[in-house]
Amino acid sequence: SHLAESGKTLAQAVDGLPRFSFIKAKGTLSPRTDIKGKLRRIEKLHPKGRKDKRDGLWLGFPEGWFQVRLSNTEPIWRLAVEGKPDWAEAKARELKKLLTG
């Protein structure tokens, strides 16, 4: 196995892996919420991200990725952010502010 060949303990092998954070959030949509406008704004604020709009808005970057999507069964939005810990935390705060403001 890789561990046996490397001579490392499991803890040492895990310490060598990159660190990522995964953050989830959700919020309620009122009938007056212009969620499509908010998604357009998020997209415009991130022109360099790799984009996929098959299931909400997904944008990928070297530091990580995020997705904002609407529920098909409830009046809510869902946010998922994964990436390097500092980037993910900052991006989640930024997006939650945009989505709730």
C-alpha positions as CSV (number, residue, x, y, z in Angstrom):
1,S,0.0,0.0,0.0
2,H,1.0,3.6,-0.4
3,L,1.3,4.0,3.4
4,A,3.6,1.0,3.7
5,E,5.8,2.1,0.8
6,S,6.0,5.7,2.1
7,G,6.8,4.7,5.7
8,K,4.4,7.3,6.9
9,T,1.8,7.0,9.5
10,L,-1.8,7.6,8.5
11,A,-1.7,10.9,10.4
12,Q,1.4,12.0,8.5
13,A,-0.1,11.1,5.2
14,V,-3.3,13.1,6.0
15,D,-1.2,16.1,7.1
16,G,0.3,16.2,3.6
17,L,-3.1,16.5,1.9
18,P,-4.4,19.9,0.9
19,R,-6.9,21.5,3.3
20,F,-10.4,22.4,2.0
21,S,-13.5,23.7,3.6
22,F,-17.1,22.9,2.6
23,I,-19.7,25.4,3.7
24,K,-23.5,25.1,3.1
25,A,-26.2,27.7,3.7
26,K,-29.8,28.3,2.8
27,G,-32.2,31.2,2.9
28,T,-35.9,31.9,2.4
29,L,-37.2,33.6,-0.7
30,S,-40.0,36.1,-0.3
31,P,-42.4,36.7,-3.2
32,R,-40.7,40.0,-3.7
33,T,-37.1,38.6,-4.0
34,D,-35.6,39.2,-7.4
35,I,-33.5,36.0,-7.1
36,K,-32.7,35.9,-10.9
37,G,-31.4,39.5,-10.6
38,K,-29.2,38.4,-7.6
39,L,-27.9,35.4,-9.6
40,R,-27.1,37.7,-12.6
41,R,-25.2,40.1,-10.2
42,I,-23.2,37.2,-8.7
43,E,-22.3,36.0,-12.2
44,K,-21.2,39.5,-13.3
45,L,-19.1,39.9,-10.2
46,H,-17.2,36.7,-11.0
47,P,-16.4,37.0,-14.8
48,K,-13.3,34.8,-14.6
49,G,-15.0,31.7,-13.0
50,R,-15.7,28.6,-15.1
51,K,-19.5,28.6,-15.4
52,D,-22.2,25.9,-15.4
53,K,-25.8,26.8,-15.3
54,R,-27.5,23.4,-15.6
55,D,-28.5,23.4,-11.9
56,G,-28.5,26.9,-10.6
57,L,-25.3,28.8,-10.9
58,W,-22.0,27.0,-10.4
59,L,-18.7,28.9,-10.7
60,G,-15.2,27.3,-10.4
61,F,-11.9,29.0,-9.6
62,P,-8.4,27.8,-8.8
63,E,-9.1,28.4,-5.1
64,G,-12.4,26.5,-5.1
65,W,-16.0,26.6,-6.3
66,F,-19.5,27.6,-5.3
67,Q,-23.1,26.9,-6.4
68,V,-26.3,28.8,-5.8
69,R,-29.4,27.0,-6.6
70,L,-33.1,27.3,-6.0
71,S,-35.2,24.6,-4.4
72,N,-37.8,23.0,-6.6
73,T,-40.0,22.2,-3.7
74,E,-39.6,25.1,-1.2
75,P,-39.2,28.9,-1.6
76,I,-35.5,28.8,-0.6
77,W,-32.1,29.2,-2.1
78,R,-29.2,26.9,-1.3
79,L,-25.5,27.8,-1.3
80,A,-22.5,25.4,-1.4
81,V,-18.9,26.7,-1.2
82,E,-15.8,24.5,-1.3
83,G,-12.2,25.5,-1.4
84,K,-9.2,26.6,0.5
85,P,-10.4,27.5,4.0
86,D,-9.8,31.3,3.9
87,W,-11.2,31.6,0.4
88,A,-14.3,29.4,1.2
89,E,-15.2,31.3,4.3
90,A,-14.8,34.7,2.7
91,K,-16.7,33.6,-0.4
92,A,-19.6,32.2,1.7
93,R,-19.9,35.4,3.7
94,E,-19.9,37.5,0.5
95,L,-22.5,35.4,-1.2
96,K,-24.8,35.2,1.8
97,K,-24.7,39.0,2.0
98,L,-25.6,39.3,-1.7
99,L,-28.3,36.7,-1.5
100,T,-30.0,38.2,1.7
101,G,-29.4,41.9,1.0
